[in-house]
Amino acid sequence: MLRSMISRRDLLATALAPRVDYRDYSRCLPDYLTRLANQSYERRNRALAGLTTAEAIRARKHWTREMFWKLVGGEPQRTPLRARVTGQFERESYRLEKIVYESRPELHIPANLYIPTAARPPFPGVLFQMGHSLNGKAAAPYQYCCQGLARLGFLVLAFDPMGQGERTYYPDAKTGLTRLRSADDEHTVPGKQLLLTGDTSTRFQTWDAVRGLDYLASHPLCDPTRLASTGNSGGGTLTMMLAAVDDRLTCAAPACGNTENHACANFNSPGSTDDAEQNFAGGGPVGFDRWDLLYPLAPKPLLILSSAKDFFGTYSPRYIENGREEFAKLERVYRTMGAAEKIAWYETPLPHGLAYDMRLEIYRWFQRWMMPGTPLATAEPPVKAEADETLYVTPAASTVKSYGGMTPWAVAKQRAREIRTPDEPRGLKELLKLDEPPAAGLVKKGQTVSRGLKIDAVEVRSAPEVWVPAWIFRPAAARGKIVAIEPNGRNARWGEDDLYQTLARAGFEVCAPDLRGTGDASPEYPRASARHARWHQDEDAYAWASLMLGRPLLGQRAADLIAIARAFGGPVTVAAMGAMAVPALFAAAIEPAIARVFTSGALESFRSLMEKEEYRDSFANFAPGLLGVTDLPQLRKSLGAKFAGNGAWTADAIVAAFR
């Protein structure tokens, strides 16, 4: 009898609680980016497949250089270097001069010039570019390589990159080194600000390298017909960037650089995002990726050195297989040009770094192609790292303290002040690269009740791979509709005594969605290496990936909100908290179904952000060149009465927006 009663009770419960089949919303943003990445990968492969003649290769090289400068903000104009020597010392078989020059007016570059003394000039020149060492040119492995090259007869210029060594721009008061998380952040913090002005830290750092080559090529001891570049990690990547823009290079050997395309086979969302200068915003739609940087160098000698461990130790799980695949494509171009012997790939089993075996390969490669007939090195010449202070170029170990001048943030701030933001926003859809949401209604996933309210669990399709989940709280009689969005998503305030149900009991239908990348739509962890997955399970990584693939996350979220407003049935009032206020304002400016927008804790303006040396505002709301199109005050003004103000995130304040 008891068993029979339990069985009937279970059956009754089943009848009252129908099955609810939720979708895995964590797949939506990754699947959307994967489609974009696959399109970019296929687009680029089609273009490369046509490189079967010398004429086609020349056209591709020309296209690459032009597209690079277009993507990164344009080629700067040369200005006087104003170079001077601030000191020197001698060691066995080389002399070191301490140099400072200006890559742009008042932007000082400290550098060490290694001059051979056991060989006769003119010397072949090598521009050595640093990885992201906190102490820049003073890092021991980089000193070893510079000393080794000088002892072998090369004139070597080693300079501190943006944000490293004597160019640390966010210094800690005690150590003088960066107070940010890493040297990478020294590139990325101002790099994001530059992006808002249409500039990039890619352009910034590439131009530093070009001007370094200017100094080296013009040195009286240098043979300007024999110029090479090498560097490790970020320095390897900068060597690739220099190869893309400067025909004077006759040889290159990037080591442990980011030789990994973002849009690749078996894309692992968010893909290989990195620090700011390595992420080409807008590259995906035109089929431009990191390996394109090396095509303009062909058929000049090129050695690519990689750490096989980087696929789980430094870069993404696709690093090595992606690099090998792309190397094969470039090697075919070299073969077509009759120069198969001038391109090589070297892998070390050791971790990311400029280890002894890599340095030896670099020496031998440069000797082979820049010193023909010279016996190739069988061992590294004697090297010994100097103390950081021995290499200092500036009196205070800081270009800013010693000479004043500009910082990347100051450059970004000055550029922003020169931009006149239009009073009337135009071209918002183009700025956001807005995908028109499909005509789709609410799909009900389940329904229940709560103290006189009906609660629907729904979803709305806003892109082929994207469904926006939402709660809808329905009173018996409604006097208006509210869409409420906040950074923590729809589950933040759904409870009986919390905001959404309070608004519903005040007589409003309330829709609380999870826009892309928030709440239940937060993306799943990437596959493979835990280190890579943790590092990339971050909104910034998805924002960078979206920019690189041509669809700013700001625009994706605006599209989600527009899809929700249309499916919910306008007119609706959007109430947006914190970082969600920015996509809400853009969506309201575009979509007629949004009748009013109320914000809480909103960013005042992007222009005010440019005035801050450090900021914590959501990078998901950035778009390239935004300040040239609009800013938040102009957006609010353009909305007129549609903008209901900025106030507290409370039911009373939101209800007041209806009056």
Secondary structure per residue as TSV (DSSP state, phi and psi in degrees):
chain	resnum	aa	ss	phi	psi
A	1	M	-	360.0	-45.8
A	2	L	H	-60.4	-43.1
A	3	R	H	-61.3	-39.8
A	4	S	H	-65.6	-41.4
A	5	M	H	-64.3	-41.3
A	6	I	H	-63.9	-40.0
A	7	S	H	-63.0	-45.0
A	8	R	H	-65.9	-38.9
A	9	R	H	-62.4	-42.5
A	10	D	H	-62.8	-41.9
A	11	L	H	-63.0	-40.4
A	12	L	H	-63.9	-43.3
A	13	A	H	-62.1	-39.5
A	14	T	H	-62.9	-39.7
A	15	A	H	-67.0	-36.1
A	16	L	H	-80.0	-23.8
A	17	A	S	-122.5	83.8
A	18	P	-	-63.2	157.7
A	19	R	-	-63.6	138.5
A	20	V	-	-115.2	117.9
A	21	D	-	-108.5	96.0
A	22	Y	-	-79.9	152.6
A	23	R	-	-85.5	158.6
A	24	D	-	-83.3	89.6
A	25	Y	G	-69.4	-16.7
A	26	S	G	-67.1	-13.7
A	27	R	G	-87.3	-15.1
A	28	C	H	-62.1	-56.5
A	29	L	H	-63.3	-46.0
A	30	P	H	-57.8	-41.5
A	31	D	H	-67.3	-36.8
A	32	Y	H	-62.8	-47.6
A	33	L	H	-65.7	-35.4
A	34	T	H	-62.3	-41.0
A	35	R	H	-62.2	-44.6
A	36	L	H	-62.6	-41.5
A	37	A	H	-64.4	-42.1
A	38	N	H	-63.2	-39.3
A	39	Q	H	-63.5	-42.4
A	40	S	H	-65.9	-42.9
A	41	Y	H	-59.7	-46.4
A	42	E	H	-67.7	-39.1
A	43	R	H	-61.0	-45.1
A	44	R	H	-69.4	-40.8
A	45	N	H	-62.0	-37.1
A	46	R	H	-62.9	-41.1
A	47	A	H	-66.1	-42.0
A	48	L	H	-69.5	-30.8
A	49	A	H	-62.8	-22.4
A	50	G	T	-85.6	1.6
A	51	L	-	-85.1	68.6
A	52	T	-	-110.6	-3.0
A	53	T	S	-133.8	160.4
A	54	A	H	-61.7	-37.1
A	55	E	H	-64.4	-43.4
A	56	A	H	-64.5	-38.2
A	57	I	H	-66.3	-43.2
A	58	R	H	-59.9	-41.5
A	59	A	H	-64.9	-40.1
A	60	R	H	-65.7	-40.2
A	61	K	H	-62.2	-43.3
A	62	H	H	-64.2	-44.3
A	63	W	H	-59.9	-42.2
A	64	T	H	-60.8	-46.6
A	65	R	H	-64.8	-45.4
A	66	E	H	-63.6	-42.3
A	67	M	H	-67.9	-37.5
A	68	F	H	-57.3	-53.2
A	69	W	H	-63.7	-35.6
A	70	K	H	-63.7	-44.0
A	71	L	H	-68.8	-34.4
A	72	V	H	-94.4	-3.8
A	73	G	T	119.3	2.3
A	74	G	-	102.7	150.8
A	75	E	-	-77.7	125.2
A	76	P	-	-69.7	168.3
A	77	Q	-	-94.3	141.7
A	78	R	-	-69.5	140.8
A	79	T	-	-129.8	165.3
A	80	P	-	-56.3	136.1
A	81	L	-	-73.4	-31.2
A	82	R	-	50.4	46.9
A	83	A	-	-76.0	145.8
A	84	R	E	-151.8	154.2
A	85	V	E	-94.0	130.0
A	86	T	E	-108.3	-3.8
A	87	G	E	168.9	172.7
A	88	Q	E	-163.4	164.1
A	89	F	E	-153.9	164.6
A	90	E	E	-118.3	145.1
A	91	R	E	-132.2	172.7
A	92	E	T	-59.5	120.2
A	93	S	T	72.7	5.9
A	94	Y	E	-155.3	157.6
A	95	R	E	-120.0	143.8
A	96	L	E	-114.2	123.6
A	97	E	E	-104.3	140.9
A	98	K	E	-97.9	122.2
A	99	I	E	-121.8	145.9
A	100	V	E	-133.5	136.5
A	101	Y	E	-143.9	172.7
A	102	E	E	-115.2	115.4
A	103	S	E	-73.9	-28.7
A	104	R	E	-137.9	165.1
A	105	P	T	-54.3	123.5
A	106	E	T	68.0	16.6
A	107	L	E	-110.2	99.9
A	108	H	E	-88.8	135.8
A	109	I	E	-116.1	114.3
A	110	P	E	-86.7	135.5
A	111	A	E	-145.2	154.3
A	112	N	E	-111.3	129.2
A	113	L	E	-107.1	116.6
A	114	Y	E	-93.1	115.9
A	115	I	E	-112.3	120.3
A	116	P	E	-63.4	140.8
A	117	T	S	-118.1	-3.9
A	118	A	S	-107.4	17.4
A	119	A	S	-142.6	168.2
A	120	R	-	-104.6	136.4
A	121	P	S	-74.4	166.7
A	122	P	S	-77.1	146.9
A	123	F	E	-100.7	146.8
A	124	P	E	-65.0	141.0
A	125	G	E	-103.2	143.1
A	126	V	E	-127.6	123.6
A	127	L	E	-90.5	114.1
A	128	F	E	-96.9	125.4
A	129	Q	E	-113.4	134.8
A	130	M	-	-81.3	146.3
A	131	G	-	-74.5	-174.1
A	132	H	S	-86.8	51.9
A	133	S	-	-76.4	139.8
A	134	L	T	-60.5	-36.7
A	135	N	T	-95.8	16.3
A	136	G	G	55.5	-124.0
A	137	K	G	-67.1	-11.6
A	138	A	G	-87.8	-5.0
A	139	A	-	-59.9	133.3
A	140	A	H	-55.4	-49.7
A	141	P	H	-60.5	-30.9
A	142	Y	H	-74.8	-37.8
A	143	Q	H	-60.7	-43.1
A	144	Y	H	-56.3	-45.9
A	145	C	H	-67.3	-42.2
A	146	C	H	-64.0	-44.3
A	147	Q	H	-63.2	-43.7
A	148	G	H	-60.4	-44.5
A	149	L	H	-63.6	-42.6
A	150	A	H	-63.2	-41.1
A	151	R	H	-67.0	-22.0
A	152	L	T	-90.7	0.1
A	153	G	T	105.3	14.9
A	154	F	-	-100.4	141.1
A	155	L	E	-86.0	120.2
A	156	V	E	-121.4	127.3
A	157	L	E	-109.9	122.7
A	158	A	E	-120.9	122.0
A	159	F	E	-123.8	154.9
A	160	D	-	-76.7	124.8
A	161	P	-	-74.7	171.0
A	162	M	T	-48.9	120.8
A	163	G	T	84.1	12.0
A	164	Q	S	-131.8	154.7
A	165	G	G	56.7	-127.2
A	166	E	G	-77.2	0.5
A	167	R	G	-110.5	27.9
A	168	T	-	-69.5	122.1
A	169	Y	S	-102.3	-11.7
A	170	Y	S	-124.9	64.5
A	171	P	B	-74.5	144.4
A	172	D	-	-75.8	138.3
A	173	A	T	-61.0	-31.2
A	174	K	T	-87.7	-48.0
A	175	T	T	-92.2	-23.9
A	176	G	S	81.6	-14.4
A	177	L	S	-86.1	175.2
A	178	T	B	-61.3	142.2
A	179	R	S	-91.5	-6.6
A	180	L	S	-78.4	179.0
A	181	R	S	-64.1	-32.7
A	182	S	-	-164.9	173.1
A	183	A	H	-62.9	-29.6
A	184	D	H	-56.3	-41.7
A	185	D	H	-67.6	-26.4
A	186	E	H	-62.5	-27.5
A	187	H	H	-85.2	-37.6
A	188	T	H	-85.7	-37.3
A	189	V	H	-58.4	-53.3
A	190	P	H	-74.2	-24.2
A	191	G	H	-62.2	-37.0
A	192	K	H	-66.8	-41.7
A	193	Q	H	-64.0	-43.2
A	194	L	H	-57.4	-37.4
A	195	L	H	-58.0	-38.8
A	196	L	H	-62.8	-23.4
A	197	T	T	-96.4	0.1
A	198	G	T	89.0	7.5
A	199	D	-	-107.0	174.4
A	200	T	-	-148.7	157.0
A	201	S	H	-73.2	-16.9
A	202	T	H	-62.0	-49.6
A	203	R	H	-61.3	-42.4
A	204	F	H	-56.9	-52.6
A	205	Q	H	-76.6	-34.8
A	206	T	H	-62.9	-40.4
A	207	W	H	-67.5	-35.5
A	208	D	H	-57.0	-41.3
A	209	A	H	-67.8	-41.8
A	210	V	H	-59.5	-43.7
A	211	R	H	-71.3	-30.8
A	212	G	H	-62.4	-41.0
A	213	L	H	-67.4	-33.7
A	214	D	H	-57.9	-47.6
A	215	Y	H	-63.2	-46.4
A	216	L	H	-63.1	-46.7
A	217	A	H	-65.0	-30.0
A	218	S	H	-89.1	-3.0
A	219	H	S	-69.4	136.1
A	220	P	T	-62.1	-20.6
A	221	L	T	-90.8	-1.8
A	222	C	E	-99.9	143.0
A	223	D	E	-91.2	105.1
A	224	P	E	-70.0	-6.6
A	225	T	E	-89.6	-3.3
A	226	R	E	-130.5	87.2
A	227	L	E	-124.9	133.0
A	228	A	E	-131.6	166.3
A	229	S	E	-139.6	143.0
A	230	T	E	-147.1	169.2
A	231	G	E	169.9	163.7
A	232	N	E	-114.1	146.3
A	233	S	T	57.8	-120.1
A	234	G	H	-58.6	-29.6
A	235	G	H	-70.4	-31.0
A	236	G	H	-67.0	-41.8
A	237	T	H	-65.6	-39.9
A	238	L	H	-67.0	-31.1
A	239	T	H	-62.7	-39.4
A	240	M	H	-63.8	-41.9
A	241	M	H	-65.0	-40.8
A	242	L	H	-63.8	-39.2
A	243	A	H	-61.5	-29.2
A	244	A	H	-72.4	-24.9
A	245	V	H	-120.3	-10.1
A	246	D	-	-126.8	109.8
A	247	D	T	-70.4	-13.5
A	248	R	T	-69.1	-23.0
A	249	L	-	-62.4	132.3
A	250	T	-	-110.2	-5.4
A	251	C	E	-165.5	148.4
A	252	A	E	-148.7	149.1
A	253	A	E	-145.9	76.8
A	254	P	E	-70.9	131.1
A	255	A	E	-115.0	129.3
A	256	C	S	52.1	28.3
A	257	G	-	-73.5	174.5
A	258	N	-	-81.5	69.5
A	259	T	-	-84.3	60.0
A	260	E	-	-142.8	120.4
A	261	N	-	-71.6	148.6
A	262	H	S	-73.6	-48.1
A	263	A	S	-91.4	106.4
A	264	C	-	-137.7	172.4
A	265	A	T	-62.9	146.9
A	266	N	T	54.4	47.5
A	267	F	-	-51.7	131.0
A	268	N	-	-113.8	91.7
A	269	S	T	-56.1	137.3
A	270	P	T	-86.4	12.1
A	271	G	-	83.4	-171.6
A	272	S	S	-86.0	65.9
A	273	T	-	-74.3	149.7
A	274	D	-	-143.8	-156.9
A	275	D	S	-76.6	169.9
A	276	A	G	-54.7	-43.0
A	277	E	G	-71.3	-12.8
A	278	Q	G	-97.7	0.8
A	279	N	-	-111.0	111.0
A	280	F	-	-89.8	95.7
A	281	A	T	-61.3	129.3
A	282	G	T	85.2	3.1
A	283	G	H	-69.4	-35.4
A	284	G	H	-57.3	-52.4
A	285	P	H	-61.5	-25.0
A	286	V	H	-100.3	2.1
A	287	G	T	71.7	31.7
A	288	F	-	-104.8	131.0
A	289	D	-	-143.3	-179.6
A	290	R	G	-61.2	-37.4
A	291	W	G	-67.7	-19.5
A	292	D	G	-62.8	-23.7
A	293	L	G	-58.0	-27.9
A	294	L	G	-90.8	-14.2
A	295	Y	G	-64.8	-38.1
A	296	P	G	-62.9	-20.5
A	297	L	G	-73.8	-28.7
A	298	A	T	-58.3	138.3
A	299	P	T	-101.5	31.0
A	300	K	S	-73.2	157.0
A	301	P	-	-59.5	130.2
A	302	L	E	-139.5	120.7
A	303	L	E	-114.5	123.0
A	304	I	E	-108.1	121.4
A	305	L	E	-111.4	129.3
A	306	S	E	-131.5	151.9
A	307	S	E	-97.0	120.5
A	308	A	T	-62.3	-23.3
A	309	K	T	-78.0	-11.9
A	310	D	H	-64.7	-18.7
A	311	F	H	-68.4	-16.8
A	312	F	H	-131.5	-5.7
A	313	G	H	-98.5	-27.0
A	314	T	T	-136.7	-56.2
A	315	Y	S	-96.5	-150.1
A	316	S	-	-94.7	169.1
A	317	P	T	-62.9	-12.7
A	318	R	T	-95.8	2.7
A	319	Y	H	-56.8	-54.9
A	320	I	H	-73.3	-47.5
A	321	E	H	-65.4	-36.0
A	322	N	H	-64.6	-45.6
A	323	G	H	-62.4	-43.2
A	324	R	H	-63.7	-41.0
A	325	E	H	-63.1	-46.2
A	326	E	H	-70.7	-33.3
A	327	F	H	-59.6	-42.5
A	328	A	H	-60.7	-37.3
A	329	K	H	-66.3	-44.0
A	330	L	H	-69.7	-36.0
A	331	E	H	-60.6	-37.1
A	332	R	H	-62.9	-35.9
A	333	V	H	-64.6	-43.7
A	334	Y	H	-61.1	-40.0
A	335	R	H	-65.0	-41.7
A	336	T	H	-61.0	-32.1
A	337	M	T	-88.6	5.3
A	338	G	T	71.0	30.9
A	339	A	-	-133.8	40.8
A	340	A	G	-59.9	-29.9
A	341	E	G	-76.9	-7.4
A	342	K	G	-96.3	6.8
A	343	I	E	-130.0	137.1
A	344	A	E	-148.4	155.1
A	345	W	E	-125.6	128.0
A	346	Y	E	-124.1	130.7
A	347	E	E	-117.0	133.4
A	348	T	E	-107.2	146.4
A	349	P	S	-78.4	-8.5
A	350	L	S	-77.3	163.8
A	351	P	-	-66.8	174.1
A	352	H	S	-55.2	120.7
A	353	G	S	158.8	162.2
A	354	L	-	-89.6	73.8
A	355	A	-	-74.7	170.9
A	356	Y	H	-54.2	-46.6
A	357	D	H	-63.5	-36.6
A	358	M	H	-67.6	-42.6
A	359	R	H	-61.1	-41.1
A	360	L	H	-63.8	-40.3
A	361	E	H	-63.8	-38.3
A	362	I	H	-64.2	-46.3
A	363	Y	H	-55.7	-48.8
A	364	R	H	-67.0	-38.0
A	365	W	H	-65.4	-45.4
A	366	F	H	-67.3	-40.2
A	367	Q	H	-60.9	-43.8
A	368	R	H	-59.6	-42.7
A	369	W	H	-101.4	-18.9
A	370	M	H	-112.5	-14.0
A	371	M	S	-132.2	60.7
A	372	P	T	-57.4	138.3
A	373	G	T	91.8	-12.4
A	374	T	S	-79.6	134.7
A	375	P	-	-58.7	133.6
A	376	L	-	-74.2	142.6
A	377	A	-	-61.1	137.5
A	378	T	S	-105.3	-10.4
A	379	A	S	-154.6	159.0
A	380	E	-	-73.5	137.0
A	381	P	-	-59.9	161.7
A	382	P	-	-58.4	130.1
A	383	V	-	-135.1	153.2
A	384	K	-	-154.1	127.9
A	385	A	-	-72.1	135.4
A	386	E	-	-85.9	157.0
A	387	A	-	-64.5	148.8
A	388	D	H	-51.5	-46.4
A	389	E	H	-65.5	-24.6
A	390	T	H	-65.5	-29.5
A	391	L	H	-93.5	-5.8
A	392	Y	-	-58.5	135.9
A	393	V	-	-94.3	-31.6
A	394	T	S	-103.1	151.2
A	395	P	T	-61.0	-35.8
A	396	A	T	-103.7	14.9
A	397	A	S	58.6	26.3
A	398	S	-	-156.3	125.2
A	399	T	H	-64.9	-36.3
A	400	V	H	-68.5	-45.9
A	401	K	H	-66.9	-38.1
A	402	S	H	-80.4	-39.2
A	403	Y	H	-122.0	-2.9
A	404	G	-	69.8	-135.7
A	405	G	-	83.6	-162.7
A	406	M	-	-97.3	156.2
A	407	T	-	-123.0	163.5
A	408	P	H	-55.9	-39.6
A	409	W	H	-63.1	-42.0
A	410	A	H	-63.4	-38.0
A	411	V	H	-62.6	-45.5
A	412	A	H	-63.0	-43.5
A	413	K	H	-64.3	-43.7
A	414	Q	H	-64.1	-42.4
A	415	R	H	-63.4	-40.4
A	416	A	H	-63.2	-39.5
A	417	R	H	-66.9	-24.2
A	418	E	H	-82.7	-12.9
A	419	I	-	-88.2	127.6
A	420	R	-	-96.6	108.6
A	421	T	-	-73.3	128.7
A	422	P	-	-59.4	145.5
A	423	D	S	-66.9	-37.3
A	424	E	S	-106.8	116.3
A	425	P	-	-62.8	131.1
A	426	R	-	-136.4	150.6
A	427	G	-	73.6	30.2
A	428	L	H	-65.2	-40.5
A	429	K	H	-64.1	-37.6
A	430	E	H	-69.7	-40.6
A	431	L	H	-58.4	-45.0
A	432	L	H	-82.2	-11.6
A	433	K	T	51.8	48.9
A	434	L	-	-68.9	126.1
A	435	D	-	-81.6	127.0
A	436	E	-	-68.4	120.0
A	437	P	-	-63.5	145.9
A	438	P	-	-67.9	154.9
A	439	A	S	-70.7	105.4
A	440	A	-	-144.4	139.9
A	441	G	-	-95.3	-176.1
A	442	L	-	-72.0	133.5
A	443	V	E	-107.2	116.4
A	444	K	E	-81.3	129.7
A	445	K	E	-101.9	-22.8
A	446	G	E	178.7	164.1
A	447	Q	E	-145.8	145.0
A	448	T	E	-149.4	-176.3
A	449	V	E	-126.7	157.3
A	450	S	E	-152.5	101.2
A	451	R	T	49.1	55.2
A	452	G	T	89.0	-3.9
A	453	L	E	-106.8	145.2
A	454	K	E	-92.9	136.4
A	455	I	E	-120.1	117.3
A	456	D	E	-101.1	135.8
A	457	A	E	-97.0	119.3
A	458	V	E	-132.2	170.0
A	459	E	E	-143.8	154.7
A	460	V	E	-132.1	135.2
A	461	R	E	-84.1	126.1
A	462	S	E	-117.4	-8.5
A	463	A	E	-159.3	165.0
A	464	P	T	-50.8	-35.2
A	465	E	T	-105.8	-1.2
A	466	V	E	-115.5	124.7
A	467	W	E	-119.7	130.3
A	468	V	E	-97.0	114.1
A	469	P	E	-81.3	149.2
A	470	A	E	-154.9	155.2
A	471	W	E	-99.7	143.6
A	472	I	E	-124.2	122.1
A	473	F	E	-102.0	118.2
A	474	R	E	-116.7	119.6
A	475	P	-	-80.2	171.3
A	476	A	S	-62.7	-38.8
A	477	A	S	-134.3	132.0
A	478	A	-	-114.7	141.6
A	479	R	S	-110.1	8.1
A	480	G	-	171.1	171.6
A	481	K	E	-124.1	135.3
A	482	I	E	-125.0	132.4
A	483	V	E	-106.3	117.9
A	484	A	E	-109.5	123.4
A	485	I	E	-129.0	139.7
A	486	E	-	-147.5	157.8
A	487	P	T	-57.2	-32.7
A	488	N	T	-81.7	-3.3
A	489	G	-	89.1	-178.0
A	490	R	T	-69.7	-17.2
A	491	N	T	-86.8	-2.5
A	492	A	T	-68.0	-37.9
A	493	R	T	-140.9	47.7
A	494	W	-	-92.6	-12.9
A	495	G	S	-63.3	168.7
A	496	E	T	-57.7	-36.7
A	497	D	T	-106.3	13.3
A	498	D	S	-98.5	-174.0
A	499	L	H	-58.1	-50.0
A	500	Y	H	-66.5	-44.9
A	501	Q	H	-70.7	-30.5
A	502	T	H	-63.4	-43.4
A	503	L	H	-63.8	-40.1
A	504	A	H	-64.5	-40.4
A	505	R	H	-70.7	-16.4
A	506	A	T	-84.4	2.0
A	507	G	T	103.3	21.1
A	508	F	-	-118.7	141.1
A	509	E	E	-76.3	128.2
A	510	V	E	-120.4	123.1
A	511	C	E	-108.8	122.8
A	512	A	E	-117.5	99.9
A	513	P	E	-98.1	163.4
A	514	D	-	-102.6	104.8
A	515	L	-	-70.1	163.9
A	516	R	T	-50.1	127.6
A	517	G	T	85.3	4.4
A	518	T	S	-121.9	157.0
A	519	G	G	52.9	-130.7
A	520	D	G	-68.7	-15.3
A	521	A	G	-92.5	10.2
A	522	S	S	-61.7	136.6
A	523	P	-	-70.0	150.0
A	524	E	-	-65.7	161.7
A	525	Y	-	-66.9	141.6
A	526	P	-	-61.9	161.8
A	527	R	S	-79.2	163.7
A	528	A	S	74.2	-142.9
A	529	S	-	-40.5	125.9
A	530	A	H	-61.4	-37.6
A	531	R	H	-62.3	-46.4
A	532	H	H	-63.5	-43.9
A	533	A	H	-63.2	-45.8
A	534	R	H	-62.2	-42.6
A	535	W	H	-65.1	-35.6
A	536	H	H	-96.8	-3.0
A	537	Q	S	-85.2	67.9
A	538	D	S	-150.6	138.3
A	539	E	H	-58.7	-35.4
A	540	D	H	-60.4	-40.7
A	541	A	H	-62.3	-41.7
A	542	Y	H	-71.6	-31.6
A	543	A	H	-67.0	-43.5
A	544	W	H	-62.9	-45.8
A	545	A	H	-59.3	-41.4
A	546	S	H	-63.6	-41.9
A	547	L	H	-64.5	-43.9
A	548	M	H	-63.7	-33.5
A	549	L	T	-91.8	7.7
A	550	G	T	86.7	12.5
A	551	R	-	-135.1	88.6
A	552	P	-	-51.2	140.9
A	553	L	H	-60.3	-30.5
A	554	L	H	-57.2	-45.8
A	555	G	H	-68.3	-36.1
A	556	Q	H	-62.8	-42.7
A	557	R	H	-70.2	-36.3
A	558	A	H	-62.4	-39.8
A	559	A	H	-63.9	-41.1
A	560	D	H	-60.2	-44.0
A	561	L	H	-67.0	-39.7
A	562	I	H	-62.9	-43.5
A	563	A	H	-60.9	-41.7
A	564	I	H	-64.2	-46.1
A	565	A	H	-60.7	-41.7
A	566	R	H	-67.8	-44.1
A	567	A	H	-70.8	-35.6
A	568	F	H	-67.5	-30.5
A	569	G	-	97.0	106.2
A	570	G	S	-74.9	172.8
A	571	P	S	-77.6	142.9
A	572	V	E	-123.3	153.5
A	573	T	E	-101.4	129.2
A	574	V	E	-97.9	124.9
A	575	A	E	-109.0	120.1
A	576	A	E	-128.0	133.7
A	577	M	E	-108.8	140.6
A	578	G	G	56.4	-129.4
A	579	A	G	-64.2	-20.4
A	580	M	G	-72.9	-11.7
A	581	A	H	-65.6	-33.4
A	582	V	H	-67.8	-53.3
A	583	P	H	-60.9	-29.6
A	584	A	H	-65.2	-43.4
A	585	L	H	-64.9	-42.4
A	586	F	H	-65.0	-43.9
A	587	A	H	-62.7	-40.9
A	588	A	H	-64.5	-34.0
A	589	A	H	-71.8	-19.5
A	590	I	H	-102.8	-37.4
A	591	E	-	-105.2	119.5
A	592	P	T	-64.3	-27.8
A	593	A	T	-66.0	-17.7
A	594	I	E	-90.8	110.0
A	595	A	E	-86.3	-32.8
A	596	R	E	-148.1	156.7
A	597	V	E	-138.5	130.2
A	598	F	E	-118.3	134.9
A	599	T	E	-122.4	157.4
A	600	S	E	-140.2	128.3
A	601	G	S	65.1	33.9
A	602	A	-	-81.2	151.3
A	603	L	-	-59.5	134.7
A	604	E	-	-66.3	-51.8
A	605	S	-	-166.3	156.2
A	606	F	H	-72.0	-29.2
A	607	R	H	-64.1	-36.9
A	608	S	H	-66.9	-32.0
A	609	L	H	-63.6	-33.5
A	610	M	H	-66.9	-19.0
A	611	E	T	-86.4	-2.8
A	612	K	-	-101.1	133.0
A	613	E	S	-68.9	-39.8
A	614	E	S	-126.6	146.6
A	615	Y	-	-150.5	160.8
A	616	R	-	-127.5	17.4
A	617	D	-	-71.2	150.6
A	618	S	-	-64.1	121.5
A	619	F	G	-68.7	-19.5
A	620	A	G	-61.8	-16.3
A	621	N	G	-96.8	5.4
A	622	F	-	-88.6	149.1
A	623	A	-	-143.4	142.2
A	624	P	T	-58.9	130.3
A	625	G	T	70.9	19.9
A	626	L	G	-56.4	-42.4
A	627	L	G	-65.2	-22.7
A	628	G	G	-79.0	-10.0
A	629	V	T	-108.3	-47.4
A	630	T	-	-165.6	177.3
A	631	D	-	-149.6	170.0
A	632	L	H	-63.8	-39.8
A	633	P	H	-60.2	-40.3
A	634	Q	H	-66.7	-38.1
A	635	L	H	-63.1	-47.2
A	636	R	H	-60.7	-43.7
A	637	K	H	-63.7	-40.8
A	638	S	H	-65.6	-25.4
A	639	L	H	-74.5	-21.0
A	640	G	G	58.5	-130.5
A	641	A	G	-68.4	-12.0
A	642	K	G	-67.7	-25.1
A	643	F	E	-87.9	117.5
A	644	A	E	-95.8	9.5
A	645	G	E	102.1	175.4
A	646	N	E	-122.6	125.2
A	647	G	-	-154.0	-160.5
A	648	A	-	-71.6	151.5
A	649	W	S	-87.7	70.6
A	650	T	S	-133.6	160.3
A	651	A	H	-61.5	-41.8
A	652	D	H	-61.8	-43.5
A	653	A	H	-66.8	-39.9
A	654	I	H	-69.4	-42.0
A	655	V	H	-61.4	-37.0
A	656	A	H	-62.0	-23.1
A	657	A	T	-65.4	-17.0
A	658	F	T	-84.8	-13.5
A	659	R	-	-81.1	360.0
